Amino acid sequence: MLGDMRYVMYSGGLGSFGEAWLAIERYGREGVELVFADTQIEDSDLYRFLGETAAFLKVPLHHIKTENLFDLARRKRTLPNNRIPFCSRMLKVEPSQDFVRERLPATAHFGLYWHEIHRLERVRERWCDIAPVESLLCEARWDRPQIEAILERCGIAIPRLYALGFEHNNCGGSCVRAGKRHWQHLLRVFPERYAEFERLEEEISAMHDKRYTILRDVSLAELRREAEAAIGLFDDDSSGCGCFVLDESA
């Protein structure tokens, strides 16, 4: 094999599949491998999609597991949220960086869409001391229709979370960086998953005898009661899921 190994950060989303497809086209199947950092609260269909696409692409898939998101929050005695997304850093970014760092020389690939070019610059800043970063998906200006067309030709179903109205296929449809509309959608589609996070909020709050919330101005219990009363009028439509690109703030 000539040149560096190309490691695609393989989240289980459509963008990462598109990036892997383009990387294989450009660099050859022998020069590309996939890296999946598992939060261990993923939707079961994500693993189906990972397995089917890796087998179809005929490249190795490295499955990294560190800690369950809920266990991580309990150990740190606090909640990850959009202001302090330590789950992204500790479960996704750092394990992936450690993996690549141990296998240099290498290039890290990220499946970012062309309209996310601002995110690509942030990723490069975050990885500048580790490895070069590329996004062939961004370069090709591909969007979801091109990727979905390839999957249809391959006979591989897109991850079910997309069909259920979610913008991404990570963390079982939940995301501590998402806004109220996203959490309300999770409540409608997966009430049991919503309930797990609601219990986590209550558990962390009880540890400190102080209110801890994932959302900025409302607890998940309050949001659920508003939704149940059909009075939820939400203007925060953030869908979250920027694990490799958003900075952690205090």
C-alpha positions as CSV (number, residue, x, y, z in Angstrom):
1,M,0.0,0.0,0.0
2,L,1.3,3.4,-0.9
3,G,0.7,6.5,1.2
4,D,-1.1,7.0,4.6
5,M,-4.0,4.9,5.7
6,R,-7.3,6.8,5.4
7,Y,-9.5,6.4,8.5
8,V,-13.1,7.4,8.0
9,M,-14.9,8.5,11.2
10,Y,-17.9,6.2,10.6
11,S,-20.8,7.4,12.8
12,G,-23.5,5.4,11.2
13,G,-25.0,8.3,9.4
14,L,-25.5,8.9,5.7
15,G,-22.7,11.4,5.5
16,S,-20.0,9.0,6.8
17,F,-21.1,6.4,4.3
18,G,-20.8,8.9,1.5
19,E,-17.3,9.8,2.7
20,A,-16.2,6.2,2.8
21,W,-17.6,5.6,-0.7
22,L,-15.6,8.6,-2.1
23,A,-12.5,7.7,-0.1
24,I,-12.5,4.2,-1.6
25,E,-13.0,5.7,-5.1
26,R,-10.0,8.0,-4.7
27,Y,-7.6,6.0,-2.6
28,G,-8.6,2.4,-3.2
29,R,-10.2,-0.2,-0.9
30,E,-6.8,-1.3,0.6
31,G,-6.1,2.3,1.8
32,V,-9.4,2.9,3.7
33,E,-10.7,1.7,7.1
34,L,-13.7,2.8,9.1
35,V,-13.7,3.9,12.8
36,F,-16.9,3.8,14.8
37,A,-16.9,5.3,18.4
38,D,-19.8,3.8,20.2
39,T,-21.7,5.8,22.9
40,Q,-23.5,2.5,23.7
41,I,-27.0,4.2,23.6
42,E,-27.3,3.8,19.9
43,D,-30.4,2.6,18.0
44,S,-30.2,-1.1,17.2
45,D,-30.6,-0.4,13.4
46,L,-27.4,1.6,13.5
47,Y,-25.4,-1.6,14.0
48,R,-27.3,-3.2,11.1
49,F,-26.4,-0.3,8.9
50,L,-22.7,-0.4,10.0
51,G,-22.4,-4.1,9.4
52,E,-24.1,-4.1,6.0
53,T,-22.2,-1.1,4.6
54,A,-18.8,-2.3,5.9
55,A,-19.4,-5.7,4.3
56,F,-20.5,-4.1,1.0
57,L,-17.6,-1.7,0.9
58,K,-15.2,-4.6,1.8
59,V,-13.1,-2.5,4.3
60,P,-12.3,-3.1,8.0
61,L,-14.6,-1.6,10.6
62,H,-13.0,-0.7,13.9
63,H,-15.6,-0.6,16.8
64,I,-14.4,1.5,19.7
65,K,-16.2,1.3,23.1
66,T,-15.2,3.3,26.1
67,E,-18.1,4.1,28.4
68,N,-21.9,4.2,28.4
69,L,-23.1,7.8,28.2
70,F,-25.3,7.4,31.3
71,D,-22.5,5.9,33.3
72,L,-20.2,8.7,32.2
73,A,-22.7,11.3,33.5
74,R,-23.0,9.5,36.8
75,R,-19.3,9.2,37.2
76,K,-18.8,12.9,36.5
77,R,-21.8,13.8,38.6
78,T,-23.1,16.2,36.1
79,L,-25.1,16.3,32.8
80,P,-23.7,16.8,29.4
81,N,-25.5,19.5,27.4
82,N,-24.9,22.0,24.6
83,R,-22.8,24.2,26.9
84,I,-20.7,21.4,28.2
85,P,-20.8,18.5,25.8
86,F,-18.2,16.3,27.5
87,C,-19.9,13.2,26.2
88,S,-18.9,14.1,22.6
89,R,-15.3,14.8,23.7
90,M,-14.9,11.7,25.9
91,L,-16.9,9.1,24.0
92,K,-16.3,10.2,20.4
93,V,-13.5,12.7,19.8
94,E,-10.8,11.5,22.2
95,P,-11.2,7.7,21.5
96,S,-11.1,8.4,17.8
97,Q,-8.0,10.6,18.1
98,D,-6.2,8.0,20.3
99,F,-7.0,5.3,17.7
100,V,-5.6,7.4,14.8
101,R,-2.6,8.6,16.8
102,E,-1.5,5.0,17.4
103,R,-1.5,4.4,13.7
104,L,0.3,7.3,12.1
105,P,1.0,8.3,9.4
106,A,-2.7,8.6,8.6
107,T,-5.4,10.9,7.5
108,A,-8.8,11.3,9.2
109,H,-11.9,11.6,7.0
110,F,-15.2,13.2,8.0
111,G,-18.5,13.0,6.1
112,L,-19.5,16.7,6.3
113,Y,-21.9,18.1,3.7
114,W,-20.7,21.0,1.5
115,H,-22.9,23.5,3.4
116,E,-21.0,22.5,6.6
117,I,-17.6,23.8,5.4
118,H,-17.4,26.0,8.5
119,R,-17.5,22.8,10.6
120,L,-14.7,21.3,8.6
121,E,-12.4,24.2,9.7
122,R,-13.2,23.5,13.3
123,V,-12.5,19.8,12.9
124,R,-9.1,20.6,11.4
125,E,-8.3,22.9,14.3
126,R,-9.2,20.1,16.7
127,W,-7.1,17.5,14.9
128,C,-4.1,19.8,13.9
129,D,-1.7,18.1,16.3
130,I,-2.7,14.6,15.4
131,A,-3.3,14.0,11.7
132,P,-4.4,15.8,8.5
133,V,-8.2,16.0,7.9
134,E,-10.2,15.6,4.7
135,S,-13.8,15.7,3.7
136,L,-14.3,14.4,0.2
137,L,-18.1,14.7,0.7
138,C,-17.7,18.4,1.3
139,E,-15.3,18.7,-1.7
140,A,-17.7,16.8,-4.0
141,R,-20.6,19.0,-2.8
142,W,-22.7,15.9,-2.3
143,D,-25.9,15.9,-0.3
144,R,-28.3,13.2,1.0
145,P,-30.0,12.4,-2.4
146,Q,-26.7,11.2,-4.0
147,I,-25.9,9.0,-1.0
148,E,-29.4,7.6,-0.7
149,A,-29.3,6.7,-4.4
150,I,-26.1,4.7,-4.0
151,L,-27.6,2.8,-1.0
152,E,-30.7,2.1,-3.1
153,R,-28.6,0.6,-5.9
154,C,-26.7,-1.4,-3.3
155,G,-29.9,-2.8,-1.7
156,I,-29.1,-1.3,1.7
157,A,-31.9,0.3,3.6
158,I,-31.1,3.7,5.1
159,P,-31.0,3.8,8.9
160,R,-34.5,3.8,10.3
161,L,-34.1,7.0,12.4
162,Y,-34.1,9.0,9.2
163,A,-37.4,7.5,8.2
164,L,-38.7,8.3,11.7
165,G,-38.0,12.0,11.2
166,F,-34.6,12.4,13.0
167,E,-31.9,14.4,11.4
168,H,-29.1,12.0,12.4
169,N,-28.5,8.4,13.3
170,N,-26.6,8.8,16.5
171,C,-27.2,8.2,20.2
172,G,-30.5,6.5,19.6
173,G,-32.1,9.7,18.3
174,S,-31.3,11.6,21.5
175,C,-28.7,14.4,21.6
176,V,-27.7,16.5,24.6
177,R,-26.9,19.3,22.1
178,A,-30.4,19.3,20.5
179,G,-33.2,21.8,21.2
180,K,-36.7,21.4,22.5
181,R,-38.3,20.4,19.2
182,H,-35.9,17.5,18.9
183,W,-36.5,16.3,22.4
184,Q,-40.3,16.6,21.9
185,H,-39.9,14.4,18.8
186,L,-37.9,11.9,20.8
187,L,-40.7,11.8,23.3
188,R,-43.3,11.1,20.6
189,V,-41.2,8.4,18.8
190,F,-39.2,6.8,21.6
191,P,-40.9,7.7,25.0
192,E,-38.8,5.0,26.8
193,R,-35.6,6.7,25.6
194,Y,-36.8,10.1,26.7
195,A,-37.7,8.6,30.1
196,E,-34.1,7.4,30.6
197,F,-32.8,10.9,30.2
198,E,-35.6,12.4,32.3
199,R,-34.5,10.0,35.1
200,L,-30.9,10.9,34.6
201,E,-31.7,14.6,35.1
202,E,-33.5,13.8,38.3
203,E,-30.7,11.5,39.5
204,I,-28.0,14.1,38.9
205,S,-30.1,16.9,40.5
206,A,-30.7,14.7,43.6
207,M,-26.9,14.2,43.9
208,H,-26.4,17.9,44.4
209,D,-29.8,18.9,45.8
210,K,-29.9,21.4,42.9
211,R,-31.7,21.6,39.6
212,Y,-29.6,20.2,36.7
213,T,-31.0,20.1,33.2
214,I,-29.9,19.2,29.7
215,L,-31.9,22.0,28.0
216,R,-31.1,25.5,29.0
217,D,-34.4,26.7,30.5
218,V,-36.6,23.7,31.1
219,S,-36.3,20.2,32.5
220,L,-37.3,17.1,30.5
221,A,-40.0,16.4,33.0
222,E,-41.4,19.9,32.5
223,L,-41.1,19.6,28.7
224,R,-43.0,16.3,28.8
225,R,-45.8,17.8,30.9
226,E,-46.1,20.7,28.4
227,A,-46.2,18.3,25.5
228,E,-48.8,16.1,27.3
229,A,-50.9,19.3,27.8
230,A,-50.4,20.2,24.1
231,I,-49.1,23.6,25.1
232,G,-45.6,23.2,23.9
233,L,-44.7,26.0,21.5
234,F,-41.0,25.6,20.8
235,D,-38.8,27.9,18.7
236,D,-35.5,26.1,19.4
237,D,-35.2,23.6,16.6
238,S,-31.6,22.6,17.0
239,S,-31.1,19.0,15.9
240,G,-27.7,18.6,17.7
241,C,-25.3,16.0,16.6
242,G,-22.0,17.9,16.0
243,C,-19.8,15.6,18.0
244,F,-16.6,16.2,16.1
245,V,-17.1,19.9,15.4
246,L,-18.6,21.9,18.2
247,D,-16.4,23.3,20.9
248,E,-17.0,22.6,24.6
249,S,-17.6,25.7,26.6
250,A,-17.7,26.2,30.4
